[in-house]
């Protein structure tokens, strides 16, 4: 006689319904912020372009090569800003979905790690916006040959800046990744210290790939990543004994 599997199927269906509800709440939050930003999309892009416009020669400005570029690019920017603003809520929805399946000691470790991940991501964005981009644009403007007009396309400028922002935001998550690996027992702080030289080389290679082809931006990404790697080792060494005592 076959044992009915209704409880398992009901459990799976409940998880799927819960996942759908969490996704819908996340999408709704992004849409609400996006619609709230839409009336200010043009002003938002003007502020967004300021780091480059400030480094252009007197009277310099961005240009829209595509016919509809001047219309769609501010909308695209408003969507990405809405995504960044709603990020804490999106992460909370992900946490609320997985938290019931975690043990109490795992929840105690996951909460500060999740909070640190959010703060470090925004710290990476701020570091790129206030320090890296003005420095990079000033450096590139200084090296522009005489007689060459520097008038970047609005679409390419948006893509360039978004890549830089997300690259730094994700790179600043390095300590979180290191702590997670240590807490899970994949590696030990001693092993991480032993491979420090290889990590430094890898960091500079990654920085060279994802940043513009200039030494300034590469150093401004590689040096913080090396420091964050050391911070992750220290934090992992502090949290590892706490995990062992649970």
C-alpha positions as CSV (number, residue, x, y, z in Angstrom):
1,X,0.0,0.0,0.0
2,X,1.4,3.4,-1.0
3,X,1.8,5.9,1.7
4,X,0.3,9.2,0.7
5,X,2.7,12.1,0.2
6,X,0.2,14.9,0.7
7,X,2.0,16.5,3.7
8,X,5.3,16.8,1.8
9,X,3.5,18.2,-1.2
10,X,1.6,20.7,1.0
11,X,4.9,21.7,2.6
12,X,6.5,22.3,-0.8
13,X,3.4,24.3,-2.0
14,X,3.6,26.3,1.2
15,X,7.2,27.2,0.6
16,X,6.5,28.1,-3.0
17,X,3.6,30.4,-2.0
18,X,5.8,32.0,0.7
19,X,8.5,32.6,-1.9
20,X,6.0,34.1,-4.3
21,X,4.7,36.4,-1.6
22,X,8.3,37.5,-0.7
23,X,9.1,38.2,-4.3
24,X,5.9,40.2,-4.9
25,X,6.7,42.3,-1.8
26,X,10.2,43.0,-3.1
27,X,9.0,43.9,-6.6
28,X,6.3,46.1,-5.2
29,X,8.8,48.0,-3.1
30,X,11.1,48.6,-6.1
31,X,8.1,49.8,-8.2
32,X,6.9,52.2,-5.5
33,X,10.3,53.8,-5.2
34,X,10.7,53.8,-9.0
35,X,7.4,55.6,-9.5
36,X,8.3,58.1,-6.8
37,X,11.6,58.9,-8.5
38,X,10.1,59.2,-12.0
39,X,9.1,62.8,-11.8
40,X,12.6,63.7,-10.8
41,X,14.4,61.4,-13.3
42,X,15.9,64.3,-15.3
43,X,17.2,66.1,-12.2
44,X,18.5,62.8,-10.8
45,X,20.5,62.3,-14.0
46,X,21.9,65.9,-13.8
47,X,23.2,65.2,-10.3
48,X,24.4,61.8,-11.5
49,X,26.4,63.4,-14.3
50,X,28.0,66.0,-12.0
51,X,31.2,64.1,-11.2
52,X,32.1,64.1,-14.9
53,X,30.6,67.5,-15.9
54,X,32.7,69.1,-13.1
55,X,35.9,67.9,-14.8
56,X,35.0,68.9,-18.4
57,X,36.3,72.1,-19.9
58,X,34.2,75.2,-19.5
59,X,31.0,74.8,-21.4
60,X,31.5,71.0,-21.8
61,X,28.5,68.7,-21.6
62,X,27.3,65.2,-22.2
63,X,25.7,64.2,-25.5
64,X,23.0,61.8,-26.5
65,X,24.0,59.8,-29.6
66,X,20.8,57.8,-29.8
67,X,17.6,59.6,-30.7
68,X,15.7,58.4,-27.6
69,X,18.8,58.3,-25.4
70,X,17.9,61.6,-23.6
71,X,14.5,60.1,-22.7
72,X,15.3,56.5,-21.7
73,X,18.6,57.0,-19.9
74,X,17.1,59.0,-16.9
75,X,14.4,56.3,-16.6
76,X,17.0,53.6,-16.6
77,X,18.9,55.5,-13.9
78,X,15.8,56.0,-11.8
79,X,15.2,52.2,-11.9
80,X,18.7,51.4,-10.7
81,X,18.5,54.0,-7.9
82,X,15.1,52.5,-6.9
83,X,16.8,49.1,-6.7
84,X,19.6,50.5,-4.5
85,X,17.1,52.3,-2.2
86,X,15.0,49.2,-1.8
87,X,18.0,46.9,-1.3
88,X,17.6,46.6,2.5
89,X,13.9,45.6,2.1
90,X,14.8,43.0,-0.6
91,X,17.4,41.5,1.7
92,X,15.0,41.4,4.5
93,X,12.5,39.5,2.4
94,X,15.2,37.0,1.5
95,X,16.2,36.7,5.2
96,X,12.5,36.3,6.3
97,X,12.2,33.4,3.8
98,X,15.2,31.4,4.9
99,X,15.3,32.3,8.6
100,X,12.6,29.7,9.7
101,X,14.9,26.9,8.5
102,X,18.0,28.1,10.5
103,X,19.0,27.0,13.9
104,X,19.1,29.6,16.7
105,X,23.0,29.8,16.7
106,X,22.9,30.2,12.9
107,X,20.4,33.1,13.2
108,X,22.7,34.8,15.8
109,X,25.6,34.7,13.3
110,X,23.5,35.4,10.2
111,X,22.0,38.7,11.5
112,X,25.2,40.6,12.0
113,X,26.7,39.2,8.8
114,X,23.7,40.3,6.8
115,X,23.8,43.8,8.4
116,X,27.5,44.0,7.7
117,X,26.9,43.0,4.1
118,X,24.4,45.8,3.6
119,X,26.5,48.4,5.3
120,X,29.7,47.4,3.4
121,X,27.8,47.5,0.0
122,X,26.7,51.0,0.6
123,X,30.1,52.0,1.9
124,X,31.6,50.7,-1.4
125,X,29.1,52.8,-3.3
126,X,30.0,55.9,-1.3
127,X,33.7,55.3,-1.7
128,X,33.4,55.0,-5.4
129,X,31.1,58.0,-5.8
130,X,32.8,60.5,-3.6
131,X,36.5,59.5,-4.1
132,X,37.0,57.2,-7.0
133,X,34.9,58.7,-9.8
134,X,36.1,62.4,-9.2
135,X,39.7,61.2,-9.2
136,X,39.3,59.0,-12.3
137,X,37.5,61.7,-14.3
138,X,40.0,64.3,-13.3
139,X,42.8,62.0,-14.3
140,X,41.2,61.1,-17.7
141,X,40.4,64.8,-18.4
142,X,44.0,65.7,-17.7
143,X,45.3,63.1,-20.1
144,X,42.9,64.1,-23.0
145,X,45.0,65.3,-25.9
146,X,44.9,69.0,-26.8
147,X,42.4,69.7,-29.5
148,X,40.2,66.7,-28.6
149,X,36.7,67.5,-27.3
150,X,35.7,65.4,-24.4
151,X,31.9,64.9,-24.8
152,X,30.9,61.5,-23.6
153,X,27.6,59.8,-24.6
154,X,25.0,59.8,-21.8
155,X,24.3,56.1,-22.3
156,X,28.0,55.0,-22.1
157,X,28.6,57.3,-19.1
158,X,25.7,55.7,-17.3
159,X,27.0,52.2,-18.0
160,X,30.5,53.1,-17.0
161,X,29.5,54.6,-13.7
162,X,27.1,51.8,-12.8
163,X,29.9,49.2,-13.5
164,X,32.2,51.2,-11.2
165,X,29.6,51.6,-8.5
166,X,28.6,47.9,-8.4
167,X,32.2,46.8,-8.7
168,X,33.1,48.7,-5.6
169,X,29.9,47.7,-3.8
170,X,30.5,44.0,-4.4
171,X,34.2,44.3,-3.8
172,X,33.5,45.7,-0.3
173,X,31.7,42.4,0.4
174,X,35.1,40.6,0.6
175,X,35.2,40.6,4.4
176,X,31.7,39.0,4.6
177,X,32.8,36.3,2.2
178,X,35.9,35.6,4.2
179,X,33.9,35.5,7.5
180,X,31.3,33.1,6.0
181,X,34.1,30.7,4.8
182,X,35.7,30.8,8.2
183,X,32.5,30.3,10.1
184,X,31.4,27.4,7.9
185,X,34.8,25.7,8.5
186,X,35.8,25.8,4.8
187,X,39.1,27.6,5.7
188,X,40.8,28.8,8.8
189,X,42.3,32.2,9.5
190,X,45.8,30.7,9.5
191,X,45.2,29.3,6.0
192,X,43.9,32.7,4.8
193,X,47.1,34.3,6.1
194,X,49.2,31.7,4.3
195,X,47.7,32.5,0.9
196,X,47.8,36.3,1.4
197,X,50.3,36.8,-1.3
198,X,48.2,34.9,-3.9
199,X,45.1,36.9,-2.9
200,X,46.9,40.2,-3.3
201,X,48.0,39.2,-6.8
202,X,44.4,38.1,-7.6
203,X,43.0,41.3,-6.2
204,X,45.2,43.4,-8.5
205,X,44.2,41.3,-11.5
206,X,40.5,41.7,-10.7
207,X,41.0,45.5,-10.2
208,X,42.8,45.7,-13.6
209,X,39.9,43.9,-15.3
210,X,36.9,45.7,-13.9
211,X,38.3,49.3,-13.6
212,X,39.2,51.7,-16.4
213,X,42.7,51.3,-17.9
214,X,44.4,53.7,-15.6
215,X,46.6,53.0,-12.6
216,X,44.7,55.4,-10.3
217,X,41.4,53.5,-10.3
218,X,43.1,50.2,-10.1
219,X,45.0,51.2,-7.0
220,X,41.9,52.7,-5.5
221,X,40.1,49.4,-5.8
222,X,42.9,47.0,-5.1
223,X,44.3,48.7,-1.9
224,X,40.9,48.8,-0.1
225,X,40.2,45.2,-1.1
226,X,43.5,44.1,0.4
227,X,42.7,45.9,3.7
228,X,39.2,44.4,3.7
229,X,40.7,41.0,3.2
230,X,42.7,41.5,6.4
231,X,39.6,42.8,8.2
232,X,37.8,39.6,7.1
233,X,40.5,37.4,8.6
234,X,40.4,39.3,11.9
235,X,36.6,39.2,12.1
236,X,36.5,35.5,11.1
237,X,39.1,34.7,13.9
238,X,36.8,36.5,16.4
239,X,33.6,34.8,15.3
240,X,35.0,31.3,14.9
241,X,35.3,30.6,18.6
242,X,31.8,31.9,19.2
243,X,30.5,29.3,16.7
244,X,32.4,26.6,18.5
245,X,30.8,27.4,21.8
246,X,27.2,27.2,20.5
